[in-house]
Amino acid sequence: MAPLAASAATLAAALLLASSQLLSAAAARLPPPPPPAGAPNSTCITTCGDVQVPYPFGLGPPHCYWPGFNLTCDNRSRPGHPQLLLSGAGATALRVVNISLANSTVTVVRAGVNITSRSRSLDGSGAFPLPGAQYTLSEGNELVLIGCNVVVTLIGAGSNSSEEVIGGCAASCSDLEANFRLDSDARSSDGELLCSGIRCCKAAISGSSVPKRVVYRRFDLNGSGDKNPVLAFVAKEGWFDQSPEADTILSSISGPPTPNKWEIPVVLDWSVPLNDTPVIDAVAFMPWCSAKSAHRLCKSKWSFCLDHDVGSLCSCALGYEGNPYITNGCQDINECDHPEVYKCFGKCTNVDGTFECRCPHGTHGNYTIPNGCRPITGIIIGIGFSSGAGFVLLVLIAFLIAQRIKRRRVANLKQKYFRQNRGQLLQQLVSQRADIAERMIIPVDELAKATNNFDKTRELGGGGHGTVYKGILSDLHVVAIKKSKITVQKEIDEFINEVAILSQINHKNVVKLYGCCLETEVPLLVYEFISNGTLYHRLHMEGPITLSWANRLRIATEISTALAYLHSSSTVPIIHRDIKSSNILLDDTLTSKVSDFGASRYIPVDKTGLTTRVQGTIGYLDPMYFYTGRLTDKSDVYSFGVILVELLTQKKPFSYLSADGDGLASHFANLLAEENLIQILDPLVIEEGGEEVQQVAKLAASCIKLSGEDRPTMRTVELTLARLQASKKNAEKNMVAREFDDGSIGMSCPSTKEEPSAEESSRRYSMEQELLMSARYPR
């Protein structure tokens, strides 16, 4: 037994020593050396001029950089002043001024365009072609337009090979001789250029976007024709406002042709293309890279690999910083050196990846505030124990310490995502009602259980921006859980905006939001489950299933009721800003539900509108909002008018183009004015609609007028449609009554079709008809 007791004592001592080392090793060690920047090879150069070149970027031989991330240090163009140049197609004029591993961005400076002819209408380089698939435009850029009476739109690649607007603005001039001459009114008191639509304008650009082409259109206000030059380019946000070259650019474009070039900074997002299939974590719901790809890319021990739409990125784990792409690149952060940041004013012990904080021995209290630890008064009672009991206790302590560290790491990760996903802001937004705050925040464990750990069989669908899952919560509510694919701050802001708005809305024709989850890298939204898809798919899906005229009129009335409620009946008026048929959901009874409030905005009661970045969908977007950036409730009226046109014609507004080159809305208005509307109406509408079609068409035309002041309010639209629907029901009742008087019940049918459509009810007659038939032919 003696050897066994000796072994037990030795093991106990080892466990005690290990626990002590785990908690206090970092406090006694020296500060770590700075992590290396480039590839682990002495022949690799890591600087060019005053710019640091961290791996995966590199100079020289192929082993110094990841494929596709090679740079060039040019010392010939300006001897003694080396310039770091980006390599790749179209990148010969891109000079690198900063590379950020933490933000995964690279800031480049490109040569501006030559103004060689005053008749040149547009700078074709405004689309800014990217140097490779590993780069996208960052959200920290803006589109700058200099010109007169012109609208410029930057088009980018969207999901499923489609196109989407990633930026656009309009500039106008009233005095052609002073088109580009700046005066004292053109700058603010601190000298900042006021580029807000007169002579020039700016527009924010969607993050992680891939620009494809620039589209411009003139709106000639003073008969100047197309002789004035136009310049459009992408630049880092705020550069043009403060640039001393702004005056020169504005003067040069209006003066004689000059060969001048200007250097324009642009911020690019970058990631490493791996063609990897992500591994979804069912708990944290994060798109990890596969183990093989992570091993190839992320070389530091304390790093992890995340999958993105265009590639993969490495990041240092929580509590570490440095370069995750190289060995030993991620170094531990000594949180004890920053007590104000990490709220530790007691005894701080640095541990790899985290820290321990407690009141010093002999004190107690709150160590998160200065002077929060106070001396203990009383007697400390010692506890004796035998060697056998001590061994068991030490094993238990070691186990508890390991569990505590593990729980703390998970909690820290959840807190990090909570802060990143604006959790504190969300709590503040819903703090006016505590019941909402408690109900809206749903733990990730609850959603994992509701979807069987986000099983693929629970997927309802998805697109370029995310995936929707079907789940059943613990309270037996059937829900739809929406999760974005990528972590873009713009999408997180829209997520918070949607939660804040929907949490205050309770309307039968607005999709109900049950809650949200903020503990994952990408936030999750939990809606009521709507089973019948969208109005867009119902109108444009292939096959015999379609919508009757009665259902189209009812759906239009329900949408107008919801929008009228948002504009005038809610606590604070709300403008949806993205009304379109794909954002109208249909339930089992084809009742409409307005959804997707990510772009919506509150309008203060003392204001009629506000100026925002233009956002919406081509075909549904209010032209006046697009030209001026001024958002009002009449912008929603225009979009609703386009939906009315879509219901009447069954045409797609974003892709329709007439023989004259007009879009759906303008072509519809022209045909109505020419009294030739039958040319574009859906045959089913002509067959079933009768006189109501003409009235709805006139209402749609009034909604899509160019001037917002000429459009009706949504309350007026709602009352008009409700009156039409009521008159339709009365007409049906009168028809049945006449048939009853004539003894013709069962012999006539208001529709000329031989069989009902697939979406109609199984009833052959209305409820009124059945009651009358029962009275006339008793059983």
N, C-alpha and C positions, 0 to 999 in steps of 0.2 A: 504493500500500500504506500510505502514511503516514496518510491519512484513516481507513483501516480499523483500523490499529493504535491511532490516537487514539480511535476509537469503542469498540474493545475495552477500552481502559484506562478510558474513561469509564463503560462498563457495569459493569466490575469494581468500580470505586470505588463506584458506586451500589448494587451488591449487598452490598458490604461495609458500607456505611452503613446499608442497610435491615436487615441482620442485627444490627448493633450496636444500632439503634433498637428492634428487636423484643425484644431481651433486656434492655435497660436503661432503656426510656422511662419505665416506671412508677416507677423509683427517684427520678427527678428531678422528678416532677410534684407539684403541691400536692394535699392531700387533697380528694376530690370533694365538691361540695356535697350536702347531704342530699336524697334523692329526693323529688319532690312526692308528696302523698298522694291528692288528689282529681283530678277531671277537669281537663285543661289549659285552664281558663277562669277568669279572675280573678273572675267573678261567682259561682262555686260555693263554698259554705260547706263546710269540711272538719272542723269541730268542733261539738259540742253539749254544753255544760257541760264536763266533763273527759274526754269520750269522743271519740277520733279517728275520723273517718269516711273510710276509704280507698275509692277507686274499686275495684270496680264499684258499691259502695254510694254513696249520695249524697243531698243535700238540695236542695230548690228545683226549678228547671226541669228538664224531661226530659233535656236534654243533660248534666246533672250526674251521671247514674247510668245503669247498664244497666237495660233494661226488667225490671221485677219486683223491683229492688233499691232502690227509693225508701224513704226513712225520713222521719220527722216529728220536728221539734224542738219539743216542747211547753213553752211558757213561761207558759201560763195557769194550769195546775193548781197550780203552786207558783211564784209570781212570784219571780224572782231565783235560782231553782234549776231551770234548763231540764232536761227529760228527753227522751232520744232513744228514740222509739217505732218498733217494727217495723210496716211496713204489710202489708196483705194480709188475706184472709179469716180471721177469728178471731184477728187479731193486735192488736186494739185495746188489750189489757191486757198486751202484751209490751214491757217496757222493756229497751233494749239497754245493756249495761254494758261490753262489750268485743267488738271485731271483730279476728280474726286472719287475715291473708293467708297466713302461713306454714303454719298448720294447717288453713286453710279452715274455720274455726269462728266462730260468733257466740254469745256468752253473753247470754241474756236473763233477765229477772226477771218472773215473772207473779204476778198476785194470786191468793192461795189461795182455797179454797172457803169459803162461809159455812156454819157448822153451825147450821141453822135448826130442826132437829127431831131428837130423840134416836132416833126410829124410822127415820130415813133409813138405808138399808142400805149404800149405797156412793156415793162421790163420782164422778159420771159423768164428771167432767173428768180422771179418772185416766189416760185414754187420751191426753191431751194432743194435741188436733188440731193439725196443722202448718199454718203460715200459707200455704204454697204448695208446688208440686212441686219447687222448687229447694232445699227444706230436708228433712233427715232427722235423726233423733235420733242424737246422738254416743254413742260407747262410754263417754264420761266421765260418764254418768248412771246412776241407779239407781232402782228401784221401791221405794217405802216404803209399808208397810202398817201401820195402827194398828187393832187390833180384837181380838176374842176368838174363838177356835175357828173360824177362817175361812181359806180358801185363795184367794188372788187370782192370776190369770194375765193377763198383758198379751199380747194377740194382735196380730201385725203382718201386713202384706202380704208373702207369699213369692213365689217364682218361679211363673210360669205361672198367675197369678191364684189361687194357693193361699194358705193361711194358715199361719203358723208361730208358735211360742212365742218371744217375745223377752224374757221375764222373768216371774218368778213366785216367790212364797214363801208361808209359812203362819205364823200367829200363834195362840197358845193361851193360855188363862188357867185357873188352878185356883181362884182366889178371886175371885168375881164382884164383891164389894164393893170390892176393891182392884185392879180391872181395870187402871186407868190411873194409879194412884198410884205415883210413883217413890220408891224408898227408896235406902239407901246401896249396895245390891247392884246397882242399875241403872246405875251409872256406875263407870268404871275409876278408878284412882288419879289420873290426870291430868284427870279430869272428863269424859272422853268417854262418850257415851251408849252403853250396851251393848244394841243393838237386835238381838237374835239369836234371836227366836222366841217370847219371853215378852212378851205385850202388843203387841209390834211386831216387824217383821222388815224386812229389806232384801234386794234381789236386783239383781245387775248386769244391764244391758240390752245386748243385742246392738247393735254399732255399725252405722251407716248403715241403720237400720231405720225403717219407716213404721208407727207404731201405728194400729190400727183400732178395737179394742174391748177392754173389760175384762170378764173372766169371774170370778165368785167363787162359792164353794160353802162351806156351813157343815158342820162336823163337830162336832156338839153333844156335849160331854163331860159336862155337868153339868145338863142339863135347862133351860138358860136360854132356849131358844127362839130367836127371831130379833129380840129386842127391843134388843139392844146395837148401838150405831152402829158403822160401819166407815168408815175414811177411807183412801183409797189415792191416791198422787200420784207423779209423776215429778219428780226433783230432781237437781241436780248431785251427783256422787259425793262423799260425805263432809260435805255441807252439814248434813244432819239431825243427824249425830253431834255436831257442834260448835256448832250453832245455839242461841243463848240462848232462842229461841222454842219449842224442843222441849217444855219443861215446860208452857208455855202451851197448846200444841196438844193435848198429852195431857190436860191438866186440862179444857180447854174441851169436848173431845169427850165426856167423861164427866159434865160438869156441866150446868147449865141452858143452854138455847139462847142463843147469843151471835151478834151480827152481825159479829164480828171477821173480818178478812181477814189473810192472811199472804203475804208476798212470797217466792216460791220460785224460786231460780235453776235454769235449764236450759241445757245446751250443745247447740247445733244444728250439724250439718255443712251446708255449702252448696256448690253448684256451679251453673254457668251452663247452663241447658237450650239446646242448639243443634240437637237432632234430627239429629245428625251421624253419618255412617258412619265408624267409625274406620279408620285405615290401620295395619295390623300390620307392625311392623319385623321382618323375618325374622332379623336378627342379634341385636338387643337384645330382640326380642319384646315391644315396648311398643305399647299402643294409642294411637297418635298421632291427633290431630284431622286432618281434611282440611286441605290448604293454604289453602283459601278460609276455613274457619272459624277456623283459627289466625290468619290475617291480620286477621280481624274482631275477635277477642277479645284476643289477646296483642300489645300495641302496643310493648313494649320490644324493642330489638334483641337483647338477650341473654336471651330467654325462649323457652319452648316450651309446647305445648298438649297435654294428655293427656285422653283420653276416659274417662269413668266411666259406671256404670250409669244414673245419674240426670242426668248433665250433663257438662260439661267444666270443666277447671281449668287455669289458667296457673301456671307456676312459673319462677323465675329459674334460669338455667343454673348448673351447678356452678362455684363461684368467684364468684358474684354474689349480691346480696341486695337486697330492696326491693320495689317494686310492679310486677309484670310486666304489669299491665293498662293502663299509661299509658306514653307516650313517655319514654324515658330513665329509666324507673322502676327498672330493675335496674342497680345500681352495683357496680363491681368491689370485691371484698374484698381488702384489703391483708394477705395472710397473713404478711408479714414483721413486722407489729406484734404477732404472737402466736407467737413461736418455740416456746413450750412446747406449744402445741396442734398445730402443724404440723411439729414436730420438725426445725427448721432452726436450728442453732447455728453455722453457717458464714457465708459471704457469701450473703445472700438478695437476690434480684432479683424484684420484683413484676412480673408480666406479666398482661395482661388475661385473667381467668378462671383463672389458675394462678400459679405462682411457680417460679423457678429457685433451687436451693440447691447450693452447692459449697464446698469449702474455699478460703480466700483464696489469691491468687497467692503462690507460694513455700511453700505448706504442702500436706499431704496427710493422709488419714485418714478417720474416720467423722464426718461433719458432723451426724448425727442425734442426737448426745449432746453434752452440755456438755464443752468442752475436748477434743473428739475430733480436731481438726485440729492436726497437729504440723509443725514446719518441715522442709523438704526438705534433705537433705544430698547433695552431689554436684555435678556439672557439668551445666548445661543446654546441650545441643547445638543450635545454630541451623541451620536448613535454608534454603538459598537455592534459588530457582527462577527461571526465566525468566518474562517477562510472559505468554507464551502458556500455559505450564504453570500459572501462577498464576491465570489467568482460568478455566481448566478446573477447578482446585481450588476456586475460590470458588463456581462454579456447583454443584459437587458438595456443598460445605459447606451452601449455601443449601437444596439439595434435602434433605439429611440432616436439617437443622434443622426443615424443614417436616414431614418424616415423623416425626421424634421428637416434635414437638408434637402431631401427630395421634394417634400411638400413646399418648402420655401422657393425652390427653383420653379416649380409649376406655378405657384402663386405670383412670383415675380414676372413670369412670362405672361400670365393673364393680365396682371396690372399694366404691363408694358403695352399690350394690345388695347386694353381699355383706354389708356391715355392716348395712344396713337389713333384710335377710332373715335376720339372726341367724347369719351364717356362722361367726363365731368361737365362738358358743355351740354350734353343731352340731359343730364340730371338737372342742370340749371334751367333748361328750357321747359321741362315738365314739372318743375318744383312747385308751380302754383297749385297743383293738385297731387297730394302725396299718394293717393290711390293709383293714379296713373303711373307715377314713378315706380311704385312697387310692382305693378302689373306688367309694365312694358319691358323691364329688363329680365330676359330669360336666360338661364345658364346654358352653356354649351352641352353639358351632360344631358339636360332635358331634351334638346334637339337631337342629339346622337341617339338617344333611346327612342324618340318618336320616329326616326327614319331608319332604324335598325343599322346604326353606325353609317348612315348615308350610303346605303346599299344602292348599287346601280339600278336595281329593279324598281327603286322608288323615284327615279328621275322622270320628271314630267316633260322635260325638254330643256333647251338652252340655245344660246347664240354666241356671238362674239364677245359679249360682256359678262356672261355668267350662266349658271345652271339653276334650275328650279326643281325642288324635291317635294314629294307628297309625304306628309307625316301625320301622326295621330298623337296629340298631346295627352298628358296624364288626365286632363279633365274631359277627354274623349272628343275634343274639337278636331275636326279634319282640317288641316292647314296646308298652305303652299309656302315653302321655305326658299327664299331667293338669296343666292350667294354669288358675288362678283368673282371673276377669275383673277383679276390683277389688283394690286394695291396701288391705286392712283389717288392722290389727295383730292382731286376734283370729284371722283366718284364717292369718296368718303364724305365730302362736304354735301353732296347731293343726297347721300344716305341719311345724314343727320337732318337735313332739311325735310326729307320725306317723313321721317319719324315725327319730327316736331309738328308738322302740319296735320298728318293723319291722326295723331293722338288727340287732336282737338275737334275732329269731325265725326259726326254720327248721322249718317244719311243713308237711306235705303239704296240709293243709286251711286254710292261711293264705296269702293272696296274697303273692307274693314281690316285694320291693322291690329293683330293681336299683341305683337311685341317685337323685340329685337335682341340680338346677342352681340356683345361687344368684346368677348373674351377670346376671339380668334383673330388671326392676322387680317382677314377680310371680314367686315361685319356681315351679319345675316339678318334678313327681314322675314317676319312671319306674318302671312296674310291669311284671310279666310280662303278656303279652297273653292275656286270657281271652275265648274266642270265642262263648260261648253265652248271653251276657246275664246277667240277675239272676234269682234265684228269684222275686222279685215279678212280673216280666214273664212268667215261665213259668207262674205260677199264675193270673194275672189278664188275660193277653193274650186278645184276641178270636180266635176260630177253633177248629178241631177239635183243635189240638195241646194236650195237657195232660200231666200227670205221673201215672204209674201209682202204685198204693199201694206197691208194692215200692220204687220209686224215692223216693217221699216218705219212707218209713221209713229208707232208706239215707242220704238227705240229712240227715235229722234226726240220725241217729247220727253222721255226719261233723261236723256243726256242734257237737254236744255234745262230741265228742272234741277239737276245736280249743279250745273254751272251757275244758274241763277242763285242757288243757295250759297255757293262759294263766293259769288260777287257781292251779295247784298244781305244775306241772312246769317252768315257766320259772325263770330265775335269780332274778328278782324278780317276785312275783305281779302280774298285769296285769288290770285291769277294763276291758272294752271300752267300756261306757257308751252305745253306740248300736247294739245288736243289733236288726236288722230285716231283712225279706226282701229289701229293695232293696240291702242291704249284703252279701248272699250271692251271689257270682258262681258260674257254672256253666261248666265247660270242655266240650270236645268229647264226653267220656264222661259228662257230667252229674255229674262230681265237684265237690263244693262247695268254695268258697274264701271264707273270711271276709275282708272288706276294710274300708277306711275306719276307720283308727285315730286320726283327728284329735282325737277327744274322749276317748281312752283315758287311763288314769291308772295309774301304778305304786302299789302298796300295800306299804309297808315290812313286812318279815316280822314285826316286833314289834307290828304294829297290825292290827286287824280291819277298819278302814275309815278314811275321812277325810271332812271336811266340805268341799264344793265348791259352786260355783255350779251350780244345776240345769240340766242340758243333756240333750237326748234328743229323741225323736219321739213326738208324741201317739199314744196307742193302744198303744205298746210301753213307755212310761215307767213305772218302778216307782213306785206311789203313795206308799210310805213314804219313798223317796228324794225325791220331789217335796215331801212335807209337811215333812220334817226337814232336807233338804240333806245327809244322812249317806249317803255312797256306800260300799257293801260289795259283795262278790262275789255276794250274793243279788239284787242289782239286775239283773245279767246273767241270773240264773236266771229272774227274772220275764219279762224280754224274750224269752228263749228259750221259755218257756211260751206266750207269745202266738204265737210262730212255729209251735209245735205245733198250737195252736188254728187258725191260718191254714191249715196243711197239712190238717187234718181237715175244715174247713168251706169252704175256698176263698173266704173273706170278707176284706175289707180292714179291718184293725183300726182305722185312723185315721178311717174314714168310716162304719163300721157303727153303727147305732142301732136298738135293738129297739123294739117298740111301747110298752114301759114306759119308754123313755128310757135303757136301760142300754147300755153299751158292749159290744163283742164279748166281752171276757174275762169280765166279770161275768155277762152273759147265758148264756155257755157253762157257767159254774160252776153257775148256777141250774138250767139244763136237766138237767145231769148229776145234781144232787141230786134232781130230780123224776123221774129215770129216763125222760126224754123227749128224749134227745139226738138221736134220729133226725130231729127237727124241723129241726135246723140243719146236720147232716152233709152233706158233698158226696155225691151219689148214687154216684159212682165209688168213693169210699171204702167206702160201705156194700156195694157189689157185690163189691169185691176184698179188703177188709180182714179180714172174719171176726171172730174173737174178739180179734185183736190190737188192733182199733180201741178196744174198751172199755178195754184196759190202757193204751194210749197216751193216751186221754182222761183216765183217772185220774191218769196221770203229769203231764199238762198242768195239770190242776186243782190238783195239789199244788205246781206251780211258780208259779202265779199267786195263791197265797194272799196275803192282805193283809199279814200279819206275815212279815217276812223270816226270823224264827227258825223258822217252821213249814215253810219251803221246804227241799227237799233240796239238797245240794251238786251242782255240775256233775259231779263224779266219780261220784256215785250215779246221776245221770240217765244218764250215759254207759254205765255198767254195765247199767242196766235196759234201755236201747234196744239195746245190743249183744246182750244175752241174748234179747230178742224177735226180733232179726234172725237170730240163730243158730238159734232154734227154728223160724223160718219156713223157713230153708233145709233143716233136717232133715225138716220136714213134707213139703216138696216131694220130697226124696229118697225118703221112705217111700211117697209116693203113686206115684212112678214104679216103685218096687220091687213094689208091689201090682199095678199095671197089668201089669208083666212076668209076675208069677205067674199072673194071670188071662188072659194072652194078649190083652190089650186095648190094647197099645201102638199109638198112632196113631189110636185110635177115640175117645179122650176128651181133653178139654182143661180145665184148671182154671178158665179164664175162660169166662163165658157170652156174651161178645161174639163176633160173627161174624168181625170183622176186628181185628187189633192196632191200637193207637193209633199216631199218626204218629211219636211220639218213641221207640217201642219198637224193639228190635233187629230186624233182618230175619230172625233165626232163628225157625222155628216151634216148635222144641223146645229144651229146655235141653241143655247139653253132656252131662249124664248120660243124658238120653233118647236122644240121637243115638248114644252109645256102646253102649247096650243094644240099640237097633234094629240097629246094624251087626252085633252079635254074633248076634242072632236071625235076621236075614235077610242072610246073606253074599252078596256080589256075585260 
